[in-house]
């Protein structure tokens, strides 16, 4: 690990003053479940590490008249066990609870989950975010069994966030704070598809801190379903988060967002359209799953993800509607 300066602020303003205007100068340390690995592998070599774990302003889950405010330092375990989250935002609780490692659930933070870097092995081996060599991506003709089936390149990594799909489906926003001021960005717009190596995969700027997530009040019928290769520590192969607004027994509107199949949480507009006016049954849920993967462009080794995404949508819908598969 490259030597670095270490800072331990106790207030948000102190932390902001320690950041820089360019990436690579200063990195934030929260739970550290990804940051430490990046530094050990020399993917990140910051001159300064700013530990924000003692900034109390970033803690806590608060229910407000407008919905829910979740501090960036809330752990995944806290999120999964919070009564307000479980009662009104089941898809978030599902996503947090689905992380199989107790250590990561207790250390990993919600802010870190949204800001973690891609798990693409080309990126982690130093080939850059787009895995380019001689002007061409290594992914399409290489080892791509865990890569994207949507988006069509040049970015083929998949968004690693567990909470991203659920937050997009719920219409959540993130609050980003710098010494110059604050801004709120929809989670949908927070995730980016980089077109070159100089663009990051999230909208966070190097002088900003993600301080909280703002989730609006809304329908209580939601769920997240993830498909993993094994129950031990592993990242999902495909996931789906759904939010249903019902009119009696029929779907008035729906949000269906896929995870781990694209560089961003992928909105499945076809599935949403297929559900409107329908009663949730095993058959309508299966049809929505098929509609969700229309337009998929699997690579040479990841066609299996198409079927897994279908299944994830179907099971998330049945779970949200409280119907046994």
Secondary structure as UniProt FT lines:
FT   STRAND          5..7
FT   HELIX           12..17
FT   TURN            23..24
FT   STRAND          26..29
FT   TURN            33..34
FT   HELIX           35..40
FT   TURN            41..42
FT   STRAND          48..51
FT   TURN            53..54
FT   HELIX           56..58
FT   STRAND          61..64
FT   TURN            65..66
FT   STRAND          67..71
FT   TURN            72..73
FT   HELIX           76..81
FT   HELIX           83..88
FT   HELIX           90..97
FT   HELIX           102..107
FT   HELIX           110..115
FT   HELIX           121..124
FT   TURN            125..126
FT   TURN            128..131
FT   STRAND          132..133
FT   TURN            134..135
FT   STRAND          136..137
FT   TURN            140..141
FT   TURN            145..146
FT   HELIX           164..169
FT   TURN            170..171
FT   STRAND          173..178
FT   TURN            179..180
FT   STRAND          181..186
FT   HELIX           187..190
FT   TURN            197..198
FT   TURN            206..207
FT   STRAND          209..216
FT   STRAND          221..227
FT   STRAND          238..247
FT   TURN            248..249
FT   STRAND          250..259
FT   STRAND          266..267
FT   HELIX           269..275
FT   TURN            276..277
FT   HELIX           282..292
FT   TURN            293..295
FT   TURN            300..301
FT   HELIX           304..320
FT   TURN            321..322
//
